[in-house]
Amino acid sequence: MCRNIRVLLNKVTGTLAPSKANQAVFDRAVDDLAQLTRGLIDGMEVRAPPKNRDEEKAKAKARSIKRFGG
């Protein structure tokens, strides 16, 4: 499985909008990818509790002060 976005046979790239002739196929592919992604996310096991942005920001600031002084 390729984890990088690359051109595949000069067809698969970061397409934003297909031609009208390819719109239906493009929409179906987007729906299929969304469904696969949802299945992947729903199937993953998460053991860590959710992070709190304010707490993480405070920890980062404390690390910065320890490293660079304050």
C-alpha positions as CSV (number, residue, x, y, z in Angstrom):
1,M,0.0,0.0,0.0
2,C,1.4,3.4,-1.0
3,R,1.2,6.0,1.8
4,N,2.2,8.9,-0.4
5,I,0.2,10.8,-2.9
6,R,1.7,10.1,-6.3
7,V,0.7,10.2,-9.9
8,L,-0.5,6.7,-10.9
9,L,-0.4,6.1,-14.6
10,N,-1.0,9.8,-15.2
11,K,-4.5,9.5,-13.8
12,V,-4.6,9.6,-10.0
13,T,-3.5,12.9,-8.6
14,G,-5.0,15.5,-6.3
15,T,-8.1,16.1,-8.5
16,L,-10.5,18.6,-7.2
17,A,-13.2,18.6,-9.9
18,P,-13.6,16.0,-12.6
19,S,-14.9,16.6,-16.1
20,K,-18.7,16.3,-16.5
21,A,-18.2,13.0,-18.3
22,N,-16.4,11.6,-15.3
23,Q,-18.5,13.2,-12.5
24,A,-20.6,10.1,-11.7
25,V,-17.5,7.8,-11.4
26,F,-15.7,10.5,-9.4
27,D,-18.6,10.9,-6.9
28,R,-18.9,7.1,-6.5
29,A,-15.2,6.8,-5.8
30,V,-15.4,9.6,-3.2
31,D,-18.3,7.8,-1.5
32,D,-16.4,4.5,-1.6
33,L,-13.3,6.1,0.0
34,A,-15.4,7.8,2.7
35,Q,-17.0,4.5,3.5
36,L,-13.7,2.7,3.7
37,T,-12.2,5.4,5.8
38,R,-15.1,5.3,8.2
39,G,-14.7,1.5,8.5
40,L,-11.0,1.9,9.3
41,I,-11.6,4.6,11.9
42,D,-14.5,2.7,13.5
43,G,-12.5,-0.5,13.6
44,M,-9.5,1.0,15.4
45,E,-9.0,0.4,19.1
46,V,-8.2,3.4,21.1
47,R,-6.8,2.9,24.6
48,A,-5.6,6.4,25.5
49,P,-8.1,9.0,26.9
50,P,-8.9,12.0,24.7
51,K,-6.5,14.9,25.0
52,N,-7.4,18.3,26.3
53,R,-6.1,21.2,24.2
54,D,-5.6,23.5,27.2
55,E,-3.7,20.9,29.1
56,E,-1.5,20.0,26.1
57,K,-0.8,23.7,25.5
58,A,0.3,24.1,29.2
59,K,2.6,21.1,29.0
60,A,4.2,22.4,25.8
61,K,4.8,25.8,27.4
62,A,6.3,24.1,30.5
63,R,8.6,22.1,28.2
64,S,9.6,25.2,26.3
65,I,10.4,27.1,29.5
66,K,12.5,24.2,30.8
67,R,14.4,23.9,27.5
68,F,14.9,27.6,26.7
69,G,14.3,29.4,30.0
70,G,11.5,31.7,30.7
